Amino acid sequence: MVSKAVAKYVHALHLKKYRLRHGAFLVEGGKSVLELLRSGLQTERVLVTAEFTVKLPAHLPNIPVDVVTEEELTGLGTLATNNTALAIARLPDELPLQPTTPGLLLALDQVRDPGNLGTLIRLADWYGLPGVVLSETCADPWGPKTVAATMGSFTRVPIWQRDLPTWLATLPPHLPIFGADLHGDNVHHLTLKPTGILVMGSESHGLTPEVEARLTQRLHIPGRGQAESLNVAISAAILLDNFHRNK
């Protein structure tokens, strides 16, 4: 069994205020923990079941490893069941966010569902985007559900949180800012280059007026059925594919 102090620390990291206070976050599930250990992020501690210890890297210098039961591991974390591993990682230092970063940055406005946010970070990883800029009203990118939904992409995709309208206003005038809009240009009729900013809003509320006012081009995904809207992660995947179709 882990000590009471370690258990208290792990439980505290379920909450954002303690993640910020301690500068640390939880990584749950064997695949995500292995991704963490192979990355450049700093790992504080690993908790693992006896069966999963054989999958850990042979050498984990200066990283304490606690072997626990599946029941104890599940009780410490947020997953319904966990029979592999859980780790405590340090929050990464924020990289400089350059207004003229090469490539297409993904910006998210009020995406409050951690599952959607994690999937969007994974999409950014898939398409090799230089990073994701989040409005201050998005879900916490370092919350356990978000981290789990990235399927390991949290180790590779830079994240920035900004007042989105203010940040967009600082960008060079020539830099295109794209956004999804039902009355925008049919994305199938465009030849898009992966340069600039693609802004996505929540499925239920769309973009906030302050962010929408900063768009330089509105993009529409044509549909043929009766659905009122698309999930934000699905919409982003379709748009990103169109940006990279001719590369």
TIGUDO-601993 format. One record per residue (C-alpha): x, z, y. Coordinates in steps of 0.05 Angstrom, whole numbers, m for minus. Each point is the difference from the previous one (the first is absolute). Example, Ala and Ser with C-alpha at 12.3 -4.5 7.8 and 13.67 -1.06 7.14 Angstrom:
REM TIGUDO-601993
GUMI    east      up   north
GUMI     246     156     m90
GUMI      27     m13      69
REM end
This chain:
REM TIGUDO-601993
GUMI    east      up   north
GUMI       0       0       0
GUMI      22     m13      71
GUMI       7      58      47
GUMI     m57      23      44
GUMI      40     m23      61
GUMI       7     m71     m27
GUMI     m73      m2     m20
GUMI     m21      24      69
GUMI      45     m53      33
GUMI     m29     m56     m43
GUMI     m71      20      15
GUMI      16       4      75
GUMI      23     m72      m2
GUMI     m71     m22     m19
GUMI     m16       9      75
GUMI      27     m43      57
GUMI      16      58      46
GUMI      47      29     m51
GUMI      31     m67     m17
GUMI      17      m7      74
GUMI      23      73       5
GUMI      47      m6     m61
GUMI      19     m73       9
GUMI     m18     m14     m72
GUMI     m53     m33     m43
GUMI     m23      m5     m73
GUMI      11     m57     m48
GUMI     m43       2     m62
GUMI       2     m39     m65
GUMI      58     m24     m41
GUMI       6     m70      28
GUMI       0      24      73
GUMI      50      55     m14
GUMI      48     m48     m34
GUMI      m7     m47      59
GUMI      16      58      46
GUMI      62      19     m40
GUMI      26     m72       2
GUMI     m12      m5      75
GUMI      39      24      60
GUMI     m50      54      16
GUMI      22      72      m8
GUMI     m30      39     m58
GUMI      m5      75       5
GUMI     m26      18     m69
GUMI     m30     m31     m63
GUMI     m51      31     m45
GUMI      m7     m35     m67
GUMI     m31       9     m69
GUMI      47       6     m59
GUMI     m24     m67     m27
GUMI      18     m36      65
GUMI      70      30       9
GUMI      31     m56     m42
GUMI     m23     m51      52
GUMI      36      34      58
GUMI      67     m29      23
GUMI      59      30     m37
GUMI      29      32      63
GUMI     m40      33      55
GUMI      53      33      43
GUMI     m24      60      39
GUMI     m73     m11     m18
GUMI     m33      59     m36
GUMI     m42     m21     m60
GUMI     m55      46     m27
GUMI     m29     m15     m69
GUMI     m74      20       0
GUMI     m62     m10     m43
GUMI     m50     m56      13
GUMI     m52      53      20
GUMI      48      32      50
GUMI      20     m67      29
GUMI     m73     m21       9
GUMI     m17      66      32
GUMI      56      m6      51
GUMI     m17     m71      22
GUMI     m60     m40      23
GUMI     m10     m48     m58
GUMI     m56      12     m50
GUMI      53       0     m55
GUMI      76      m6       2
GUMI      41       1     m64
GUMI      64     m29      30
GUMI      31      24      65
GUMI      m8      25      71
GUMI      54       1      54
GUMI      10      28      69
GUMI      33     m50      47
GUMI      24       5      72
GUMI     m38     m40      52
GUMI      44     m59      19
GUMI      29      m7      69
GUMI     m37     m52      41
GUMI      38     m65       9
GUMI       2     m33      69
GUMI     m62     m43      13
GUMI      23     m61      37
GUMI     m53     m40      38
GUMI      32     m64     m24
GUMI      10      20     m73
GUMI       8     m65     m40
GUMI     m58     m17     m46
GUMI     m72      22      m1
GUMI     m16      73      12
GUMI     m64      29     m28
GUMI     m37      46      48
GUMI     m59      43     m22
GUMI     m55      27      45
GUMI     m40      60     m25
GUMI      11     m13     m74
GUMI     m21      69     m22
GUMI      m6      m9     m75
GUMI      66      20     m34
GUMI     m12     m47     m58
GUMI      m8     m60      46
GUMI      60      22      41
GUMI      43       6     m62
GUMI     m22     m69     m24
GUMI      16     m30      68
GUMI      70      30      m2
GUMI       8     m30     m69
GUMI     m22     m68      27
GUMI      52       5      54
GUMI      52      12     m54
GUMI     m25     m59     m41
GUMI       5     m48      58
GUMI      66      29      25
GUMI     m27      21      68
GUMI      49      38      45
GUMI     m48      59       3
GUMI     m69      28      17
GUMI     m22      29      67
GUMI     m57      51      m4
GUMI     m47      23      53
GUMI      m1      76      10
GUMI     m70       0     m31
GUMI      22     m29     m67
GUMI       5      41     m64
GUMI      66      37     m10
GUMI      49     m49     m31
GUMI      35      59     m34
GUMI     m63      31     m30
GUMI       1       4     m76
GUMI     m57     m50      m9
GUMI      32     m50      47
GUMI      68       7     m34
GUMI     m31      m9     m69
GUMI     m38     m62      22
GUMI      64     m34      24
GUMI      25      m1     m72
GUMI      71      14      23
GUMI       0     m45      61
GUMI       5      62      45
GUMI      74      m1     m16
GUMI      11     m69      29
GUMI     m48     m12      58
GUMI      17      30      69
GUMI     m59      35      32
GUMI     m12      15      73
GUMI     m58      37      33
GUMI     m17     m19      71
GUMI     m55       0      52
GUMI     m17     m71     m21
GUMI     m29     m29      66
GUMI      58      29      40
GUMI      51     m28     m49
GUMI     m32     m69      m3
GUMI       2      m2      76
GUMI      76       8      m1
GUMI      11     m63     m43
GUMI      29     m63      30
GUMI     m54     m47      26
GUMI      23     m57     m46
GUMI      m8      42     m63
GUMI     m66     m18     m36
GUMI     m48      56     m19
GUMI     m49     m20     m54
GUMI     m63      35     m21
GUMI     m58     m12     m48
GUMI     m66     m19      34
GUMI     m64     m31     m27
GUMI       0     m47      60
GUMI      73     m18      m5
GUMI      36     m63     m23
GUMI     m10     m21     m72
GUMI      64      24     m33
GUMI      m3     m57     m50
GUMI       6     m51      55
GUMI      62      31      32
GUMI      75      m5     m14
GUMI      23      71      14
GUMI      72      23       7
GUMI      18      71     m22
GUMI      22      22      70
GUMI     m33      51      45
GUMI     m51      55     m15
GUMI     m59      m2     m47
GUMI     m49      55      18
GUMI     m52      24     m50
GUMI     m56      50      14
GUMI     m44      41     m46
GUMI     m55     m36     m39
GUMI     m56      41      30
GUMI      22       0      74
GUMI      48     m59       8
GUMI      50       2      57
GUMI      m9      48      58
GUMI     m16     m36      66
GUMI      67      19      30
GUMI      38     m31     m58
GUMI     m46     m60      m5
GUMI      14     m16      73
GUMI      73      m9     m16
GUMI     m10     m56     m52
GUMI      27     m68      17
GUMI     m33     m35     m60
GUMI     m60      20     m43
GUMI      m2     m20     m73
GUMI     m62     m10     m43
GUMI      m2       0     m76
GUMI     m58     m46     m20
GUMI     m46      24     m55
GUMI     m55     m34     m40
GUMI     m40      60     m26
GUMI     m43      54      30
GUMI      49      58       6
GUMI       1      28      70
GUMI      74      16       2
GUMI      65       4     m39
GUMI      41      62     m16
GUMI      57       5      51
GUMI      54      m5     m54
GUMI     m32     m62     m30
GUMI      m6     m32      69
GUMI      72      15      15
GUMI      23     m30     m66
GUMI     m37     m65      14
GUMI      28      m5      70
GUMI      71      17     m20
GUMI      m3     m52     m55
GUMI     m20     m52      52
GUMI      58      21      45
GUMI      49      m9     m57
GUMI     m32     m60     m35
GUMI      49     m51      29
GUMI      63      41      m8
REM end
